[in-house]
Amino acid sequence: MKDGVNGVALGVFIFFFLAVTVMGFLAARWRRADDEHSLDEWGLGGRSFGTWVTWFLLGGDLYTAYTFVAVPAAIYAAGAAGFFAVPYTILVYPLIFTFLPRLWSVSHKHGYVTTSDFVRGRFGSKGLSLAVAVTGILATMPYIALQLVGIQAVLDVMGVGGGENTNWFVKDLPLLIAFGVLAAYTYSSGLRAPALIAFVKDTLIYIVIAVAIIYIPIKLGGFDEIFKAASDKYTAAGAGGLVPAQAGQWTYATLALGSALALFMYPHSITATLSSRSREVIRRNTTILPLYSLMLGLLALLGFMAIAAGVKVTNGQLAIPQLFENMFPDWFAGVAFAAIGIGALVPAAIMSIAAANLFTRNIYKDFIRPDATPQQETRVSKLVSLLVKVGALVFVLTMDKTVAINFQLLGGIWILQTFPALVGGLFTRWFHRWALLGGWAVGMLYGTIAAYGVASPTQKHFGGSSKEIPGIGEIGYIGLTAFVLNVVVSVVLTFALRAFNAPDGVDETSPEDYTADAGDAGVETELPPATAGSTH
């Protein structure tokens, strides 16, 4: 590790940060809307994004700074088991090809802004809608915090902020400035800001990965030497070498499958999806987004390279930034750090907007002020987006970073429990609303208690996301076990409630709503937000 501040790398980092800051504020003028004071415009970019904007936005949304830091860090620490992220991103695209176009169509028809809007409209249940909204907000908060962890990792490696004994304000000032700017241009420009910045972010990431996958192996003597060094380390540590040990195969498979099911349950994924201008844009994106999986596979190899390069860090999250610092010329290390830093700003902005939309539409409007105007909705959503970012900032600055990581793992378990209500509702009305609420409660309760009971060498509780699967005896992903319980309870309760003729809620959707496109006759493509909201 180099002593002091890396001035060249910091200068390049600041240049790109200033560039995207300007872009963030200018985004308010990009495709300026006729009515800027509506949640459709501020929170969904006017539902106007085409194929490439949506592709960059979804990529910037799903492949975050934490992905850049944590995936290779998992390889660096645990070996091939960390590759689970690659198959799960492959599994997810055929899955979303089946249901995202349907969600886009019905949301476009009825003016839905969030998944909770759809659940309320489909099942006629504000209680179930509230459960989905609260789960989405809870799962998103630690995810935003982890973007801060990614920026902190870069700043630490560049030597910015001083040592551990430095005054806390001076030490955290760069992070405070970064998120102050993020909050300002998100408040001003809404979803258009991260959509525009995503072009820069993804371009930088692709450049850095392309260079790293060629340049670093040349300096290290080729991939043979890299894999040999990694294999020797894992074998010596008893980690099973470059292939996951047989005992960990259930964990690997269930974690990949559960993560695939959960990924597009996150509110920020749906926000980016609903910003698209047509159903066909969604279908195209599910076919070209796997290009990011290719990038992710190459990115994961950086974990092996960090081992071969002799990178030694006490915090695994610093392994890849430190690899860049050690291997690249200072100026290109600055480019790589900028890619990670901007890779944090884009998803953090989208996540805060998505959480704010959930609060505004499904808590504030449904339970606090049902007669809120579109202007009031937008104002509340802007303010809540600021509070969400401040909350994430406080979370990171006042707690150990491993706490944020553990809560993000818990968030994945939680968000998966919304799958039956959302995806099930897109294809069938058979499930009873109370049964879905009961299944959600059981899944949430089991997942939280099971995760609480997992210990690690450094933590007594919430030390991981895997535990023995009841009745099978294998170690598996807690979220998937909770999901299975959720579905079983939902099915059993639905049979029972139907047998007792429990009242259904009113379904405001119709079968043709789920296949409608923007140009179809009868589709409400130009509804003002106030009219769209009146159907709820």
C-alpha positions in Angstrom: 0.0 0.0 0.0 1.4 3.4 -0.9 2.0 6.0 1.8 0.0 9.2 1.8 -2.5 10.5 -0.7 -2.2 9.3 -4.3 -2.5 12.8 -5.9 -2.6 11.7 -9.5 -5.3 9.1 -8.9 -7.3 11.5 -6.7 -7.1 14.2 -9.4 -8.5 11.8 -12.1 -11.2 10.7 -9.6 -12.2 14.3 -8.9 -12.3 15.1 -12.6 -14.8 12.4 -13.3 -16.8 13.1 -10.2 -17.2 16.8 -11.2 -18.1 15.7 -14.7 -21.0 13.5 -13.6 -22.1 16.1 -11.1 -22.5 18.6 -13.9 -24.4 15.9 -15.9 -26.6 15.2 -12.9 -27.8 18.8 -12.7 -28.1 19.2 -16.5 -30.2 16.0 -16.6 -33.2 18.1 -15.5 -33.1 19.8 -18.9 -32.7 16.5 -20.8 -36.1 15.6 -22.3 -37.8 18.3 -20.3 -41.4 17.3 -19.5 -44.4 19.4 -20.0 -45.4 18.8 -16.3 -42.3 18.4 -14.1 -44.4 18.3 -10.9 -45.6 14.7 -11.1 -44.2 11.4 -9.8 -44.3 9.9 -13.3 -41.8 12.6 -14.4 -39.6 12.9 -11.4 -39.7 9.3 -10.2 -40.0 7.4 -13.6 -38.4 9.8 -16.1 -41.7 10.4 -17.8 -41.8 6.6 -18.7 -40.0 7.7 -21.8 -36.7 5.8 -22.0 -35.8 3.7 -25.0 -33.8 0.5 -25.3 -30.3 1.9 -24.8 -31.1 4.3 -22.0 -33.0 1.5 -20.2 -30.1 -0.9 -20.8 -27.6 1.5 -19.2 -30.0 2.4 -16.4 -30.8 -1.2 -15.5 -27.1 -2.1 -15.8 -26.1 0.9 -13.6 -28.9 -0.1 -11.2 -28.1 -3.8 -10.8 -24.3 -3.8 -11.2 -23.3 -1.5 -8.4 -20.1 -0.3 -6.7 -20.7 -3.0 -4.2 -20.8 -5.6 -7.0 -17.5 -4.2 -8.3 -15.9 -4.5 -4.8 -17.7 -7.5 -3.2 -17.9 -10.1 -5.9 -14.1 -10.3 -6.5 -13.6 -9.8 -2.7 -15.7 -13.0 -2.1 -13.5 -14.8 -4.6 -10.4 -13.4 -2.9 -11.6 -14.7 0.5 -13.6 -17.8 -0.2 -12.6 -19.1 -3.6 -15.0 -20.4 -6.3 -18.0 -20.3 -4.0 -18.0 -16.5 -4.6 -18.8 -17.2 -8.3 -22.5 -17.8 -7.4 -23.2 -14.3 -8.6 -22.4 -15.3 -12.2 -25.0 -18.1 -12.6 -27.6 -16.2 -10.7 -27.4 -13.3 -13.1 -27.7 -15.8 -16.0 -30.8 -17.5 -14.4 -32.5 -14.2 -13.8 -32.9 -13.0 -17.4 -35.2 -15.9 -18.7 -37.2 -15.5 -15.5 -37.8 -11.7 -16.0 -38.5 -12.2 -19.7 -41.7 -14.0 -18.6 -43.1 -11.4 -16.1 -41.5 -8.0 -16.6 -43.4 -7.2 -19.9 -46.6 -8.1 -18.1 -45.8 -5.8 -15.2 -44.9 -3.0 -17.5 -48.1 -3.3 -19.5 -50.5 -3.3 -16.5 -48.5 -0.5 -14.8 -48.6 1.5 -18.0 -52.4 1.0 -18.3 -53.2 2.0 -14.8 -50.5 4.5 -14.0 -48.8 2.3 -11.4 -45.5 3.7 -10.1 -44.5 0.9 -7.7 -45.0 -2.8 -7.2 -47.2 -2.1 -4.3 -49.5 0.0 -6.5 -49.9 -3.2 -8.7 -50.5 -5.5 -5.7 -53.1 -3.1 -4.3 -54.9 -2.8 -7.6 -54.7 -6.6 -8.4 -55.9 -7.9 -5.0 -57.8 -4.9 -3.7 -55.8 -5.0 -0.5 -54.1 -2.0 1.1 -52.7 -4.3 3.8 -50.9 -6.5 1.4 -49.7 -3.4 -0.5 -48.3 -1.9 2.7 -46.5 -5.2 3.5 -44.8 -5.1 0.1 -43.9 -1.4 0.4 -42.4 -1.7 3.9 -40.4 -4.8 2.8 -39.1 -2.9 -0.2 -38.0 0.1 1.9 -36.4 -2.1 4.6 -34.5 -4.1 1.9 -33.3 -1.0 0.0 -31.9 1.0 2.9 -28.8 -1.3 3.6 -28.3 -1.6 -0.1 -27.9 2.1 -0.4 -25.5 2.0 2.6 -23.3 -0.5 0.8 -22.8 1.9 -2.0 -21.2 4.2 0.6 -19.0 1.3 1.7 -17.8 1.0 -1.9 -16.9 4.7 -2.1 -15.2 4.5 1.3 -13.1 1.6 0.1 -11.8 3.7 -2.8 -11.2 6.7 -0.6 -9.3 4.6 1.9 -7.0 3.2 -0.8 -6.3 6.6 -2.2 -5.3 7.8 1.3 -8.1 10.4 1.5 -9.4 11.4 4.9 -6.4 10.5 7.0 -5.9 7.6 9.4 -8.1 6.0 11.9 -7.0 8.6 14.5 -8.0 11.5 12.4 -10.9 13.7 13.5 -14.1 12.0 12.4 -15.4 15.1 10.4 -12.1 15.4 8.4 -12.0 11.7 7.8 -15.6 11.4 6.5 -15.7 14.8 4.8 -15.1 13.4 1.2 -17.9 11.0 1.7 -20.2 13.7 3.0 -19.4 15.9 0.0 -20.0 13.0 -2.4 -23.4 12.2 -1.0 -24.3 15.9 -0.5 -23.9 16.4 -4.3 -25.8 13.1 -5.0 -28.7 14.3 -2.9 -28.8 17.7 -4.6 -28.9 16.5 -8.2 -31.3 13.6 -7.4 -33.6 16.1 -5.8 -33.3 18.4 -8.8 -33.4 15.9 -11.7 -35.1 12.8 -10.4 -34.5 9.6 -12.3 -33.1 11.4 -15.3 -29.9 12.1 -13.4 -28.8 8.5 -12.8 -30.1 7.6 -16.3 -27.7 10.1 -17.9 -24.8 9.3 -15.6 -25.2 5.6 -16.1 -23.7 6.0 -19.6 -20.4 7.3 -18.1 -20.5 4.7 -15.3 -20.9 1.7 -17.5 -18.5 2.9 -20.1 -15.8 3.4 -17.5 -16.5 0.0 -16.0 -16.2 -1.8 -19.3 -13.0 0.0 -20.1 -11.5 -0.8 -16.7 -12.5 -4.5 -16.9 -11.2 -4.8 -20.5 -7.8 -3.3 -19.5 -7.6 -5.3 -16.2 -8.3 -8.6 -17.8 -5.4 -8.1 -20.3 -2.9 -5.9 -18.5 -2.8 -7.5 -15.0 -2.3 -11.1 -16.2 0.6 -9.9 -18.4 2.2 -8.3 -15.4 1.6 -11.5 -13.3 2.9 -14.0 -15.8 -0.4 -15.2 -17.3 -3.5 -16.9 -16.1 -1.7 -20.2 -15.4 0.3 -18.4 -12.7 -2.8 -16.6 -11.4 -4.8 -19.8 -11.0 -1.9 -21.7 -9.5 -1.4 -19.0 -6.9 -5.1 -19.0 -6.1 -5.3 -22.8 -5.9 -2.3 -23.0 -3.6 -3.8 -20.4 -1.2 -7.2 -22.1 -1.1 -5.7 -25.6 -0.7 -3.5 -24.4 2.1 -6.5 -22.8 3.9 -8.6 -25.9 3.4 -11.1 -24.0 1.3 -11.3 -26.7 -1.4 -9.2 -25.2 -4.2 -10.7 -23.6 -7.3 -13.8 -25.8 -7.2 -16.5 -25.5 -4.4 -16.3 -28.3 -1.9 -19.1 -30.9 -2.2 -20.4 -29.9 1.2 -21.0 -26.4 -0.2 -22.9 -27.3 -3.4 -26.4 -27.0 -1.9 -25.4 -23.6 -0.5 -24.0 -22.5 -3.9 -27.1 -23.7 -5.8 -29.8 -22.4 -3.5 -28.0 -19.0 -3.1 -27.8 -18.6 -6.9 -31.5 -19.6 -7.4 -32.7 -17.5 -4.5 -30.7 -14.5 -5.5 -32.1 -14.8 -9.1 -35.7 -14.9 -7.8 -35.0 -11.9 -5.5 -33.1 -9.5 -7.9 -36.1 -8.0 -9.7 -38.2 -7.8 -6.6 -36.0 -4.9 -5.4 -37.9 -1.6 -5.9 -35.0 0.0 -7.8 -35.1 -2.8 -10.4 -38.8 -2.1 -11.0 -38.4 1.7 -11.0 -35.8 1.3 -13.9 -38.1 -1.1 -15.7 -41.3 1.1 -15.5 -39.3 4.1 -16.8 -39.2 2.4 -20.2 -41.5 3.7 -23.0 -42.8 0.4 -24.4 -43.3 -3.3 -23.6 -40.9 -4.1 -26.5 -38.1 -2.1 -24.8 -38.4 -4.5 -21.8 -38.3 -7.6 -24.0 -35.2 -6.3 -25.8 -33.4 -5.5 -22.6 -33.9 -9.0 -21.2 -32.1 -10.3 -24.2 -29.1 -7.9 -24.1 -28.6 -7.5 -20.4 -26.7 -10.8 -20.2 -23.7 -8.8 -21.6 -23.4 -7.6 -18.0 -23.1 -11.2 -16.9 -20.1 -11.6 -19.1 -18.6 -8.5 -17.6 -19.4 -9.9 -14.1 -17.6 -13.2 -14.8 -14.4 -11.3 -15.9 -14.8 -9.0 -12.9 -14.9 -12.0 -10.5 -11.5 -13.1 -11.9 -10.0 -10.0 -10.3 -10.2 -11.9 -6.9 -7.8 -14.5 -8.2 -5.5 -11.8 -9.5 -5.5 -10.1 -6.1 -4.2 -13.3 -4.6 -1.5 -13.8 -7.3 -0.4 -10.1 -6.9 0.1 -10.7 -3.2 -2.5 -8.1 -2.0 -2.8 -8.2 1.8 -5.7 -6.4 3.4 -7.4 -6.8 6.7 -10.8 -5.8 5.1 -11.6 -7.9 2.1 -13.6 -5.1 0.6 -10.3 -3.2 0.0 -8.7 -6.1 -2.0 -9.7 -4.9 -5.5 -9.2 -1.2 -5.0 -5.8 -2.1 -3.6 -5.1 -4.4 -6.6 -5.7 -1.4 -8.9 -3.5 0.8 -6.8 -0.7 -1.7 -6.9 -0.9 -2.8 -10.5 -2.1 0.2 -12.6 -0.3 3.5 -13.4 -1.6 6.2 -11.0 -3.6 7.9 -13.7 -5.4 4.7 -14.7 -5.9 3.7 -11.1 -7.8 7.0 -10.8 -10.0 5.9 -13.8 -10.7 2.6 -12.0 -11.5 4.4 -8.8 -13.8 6.7 -10.6 -15.6 3.8 -12.1 -16.3 2.3 -8.7 -17.2 5.7 -7.2 -19.7 6.6 -10.0 -20.8 3.0 -9.8 -22.0 3.8 -6.3 -23.7 7.1 -7.1 -26.0 5.8 -9.9 -27.6 2.9 -8.0 -27.8 4.9 -4.8 -29.8 7.6 -6.6 -32.2 5.0 -8.2 -32.6 3.2 -4.9 -33.4 6.3 -2.9 -36.0 7.4 -5.6 -37.6 3.9 -5.5 -37.8 3.9 -1.7 -39.3 7.4 -1.8 -41.9 6.4 -4.4 -43.0 3.4 -2.2 -43.4 5.7 0.8 -45.2 8.4 -1.1 -47.6 6.2 -3.1 -48.3 3.3 -0.6 -47.9 4.9 2.8 -48.4 8.6 2.5 -51.2 8.6 -0.1 -52.9 5.4 1.0 -52.9 6.0 4.7 -52.0 9.6 5.5 -53.3 11.9 2.8 -55.5 10.0 0.2 -56.4 13.3 -1.5 -52.8 14.3 -2.1 -52.3 16.1 -5.5 -49.6 15.0 -8.0 -47.6 18.1 -6.9 -47.8 17.1 -3.3 -46.8 13.5 -4.1 -43.7 14.7 -5.9 -42.7 17.1 -3.2 -43.0 14.4 -0.5 -41.1 11.9 -2.6 -38.3 14.3 -3.1 -38.0 15.0 0.6 -38.2 11.3 1.5 -35.4 10.5 -1.1 -33.2 12.9 0.9 -34.1 11.3 4.2 -33.4 7.9 2.8 -29.9 9.0 1.7 -29.2 10.7 5.1 -30.3 7.5 6.9 -28.0 5.4 4.8 -25.1 7.8 5.4 -25.7 7.8 9.2 -25.9 4.0 9.1 -22.5 3.7 7.5 -20.8 6.4 9.6 -22.0 5.1 12.9 -21.9 1.4 12.5 -19.3 -1.2 11.7 -19.3 -1.9 7.9 -20.0 -5.6 8.5 -23.3 -4.6 10.0 -24.3 -3.0 6.7 -23.3 -6.1 4.8 -25.3 -8.4 7.1 -28.4 -6.2 6.8 -28.1 -6.3 3.1 -28.0 -10.1 3.2 -31.1 -9.9 5.4 -32.7 -7.5 2.9 -32.3 -10.2 0.2 -34.1 -12.7 2.4 -36.9 -10.2 3.0 -37.4 -9.0 -0.5 -37.8 -12.5 -1.8 -40.9 -12.9 0.3 -42.7 -10.4 -2.0 -42.3 -12.7 -5.0 -45.6 -14.7 -4.5 -47.7 -11.5 -4.4 -46.0 -9.7 -7.3 -45.2 -12.5 -9.7 -48.1 -14.7 -8.7 -50.5 -11.8 -9.1 -49.2 -11.2 -12.7 -50.3 -14.6 -13.8 -53.2 -15.6 -11.6 -55.9 -14.2 -9.3 -56.3 -17.6 -7.5 -54.3 -16.6 -4.4 -56.3 -15.0 -1.7 -55.1 -11.7 -0.5 -55.1 -12.7 3.2 -53.3 -16.0 2.3 -50.6 -14.0 0.6 -50.3 -11.7 3.6 -50.0 -14.8 5.9 -47.4 -16.4 3.7 -45.4 -13.2 3.6 -45.5 -12.9 7.4 -44.3 -16.5 7.9 -41.5 -16.1 5.4 -40.4 -12.8 7.0 -40.5 -14.3 10.5 -38.7 -17.5 9.6 -36.0 -15.8 7.5 -35.3 -13.2 10.2 -35.1 -15.7 13.1 -33.0 -18.1 11.0 -30.5 -15.4 9.9 -30.3 -14.1 13.5 -29.2 -17.5 14.6 -26.3 -17.7 12.2 -22.9 -17.0 13.8 -19.5 -16.3 12.1 -16.0 -16.1 13.5 -16.5 -12.4 14.0 -20.2 -12.1 14.8 -22.6 -13.9 17.1 -25.7 -13.0 15.1 -26.5 -12.3 11.4 -23.2 -13.9 10.5 -24.3 -15.2 7.1 -27.3 -16.1 5.0 -27.1 -19.9 4.9 -28.4 -22.5 7.4 -29.5 -26.2 7.5 -32.7 -26.7 5.5 -35.4 -28.3 7.7 -36.2 -31.8 6.6 -33.3 -32.1 4.1 -30.3 -31.6 6.4 -28.2 -29.7 3.8 -26.9 -26.2 4.3 -28.8 -23.8 2.0 -29.8 -20.2 1.4 -32.2 -19.1 4.2 -34.1 -16.8 1.8 -35.1 -19.7 -0.5 -36.2 -21.9 2.5 -38.3 -18.9 3.7 -39.7 -18.5 0.2 -40.8 -22.1 0.0 -42.5 -21.8 3.4 -44.2 -18.6 2.2 -45.6 -20.3 -0.9 -46.8 -23.4 1.0 -48.6 -21.2 3.6 -50.1 -19.1 0.9 -51.4 -22.2 -1.0 -52.8 -23.8 2.2 -54.5 -20.7 3.5 -55.9 -19.9 0.0 -57.6 -23.4 0.0 -58.9 -22.8 3.5 -60.1 -19.2 2.9 -61.8 -20.2 -0.4 -63.6 -23.1 1.5 -65.0 -20.6 4.0 -65.9 -18.1 1.2 -63.7 -15.3 2.6 -64.3 -12.1 0.7 -61.9 -11.3 -2.2 -60.8 -7.7 -2.8 -61.8 -5.9 -6.0 -59.5 -6.6 -8.9 -59.2 -3.3 -11.0 -57.3 -5.0 -13.8 -58.5 -7.0 -16.8 -56.8 -9.7 -18.8 -56.0 -7.5 -21.8 -54.1 -5.0 -19.5 -51.2 -7.5 -19.1 -50.4 -7.6 -22.8 -51.1 -4.0 -23.8 -48.4 -1.9 -25.3 -48.0 1.9 -25.6 -49.4 2.0 -29.0 -52.4 -0.3 -28.5 -55.8 1.2 -28.9 -57.5 1.8 -25.6 -54.3 2.0 -23.6 -54.2 5.1 -21.3 -50.9 6.3 -22.5 -51.4 10.0 -21.9 -53.3 10.0 -18.6 -52.2 12.8 -16.3 -51.0 11.4 -12.9 -54.1 12.7 -11.0 -56.4 10.7 -13.3 -54.2 7.6 -13.2 -54.1 7.7 -9.4 -58.0 7.9 -9.3 -58.3 4.2 -10.4 -56.6 3.0 -7.1 
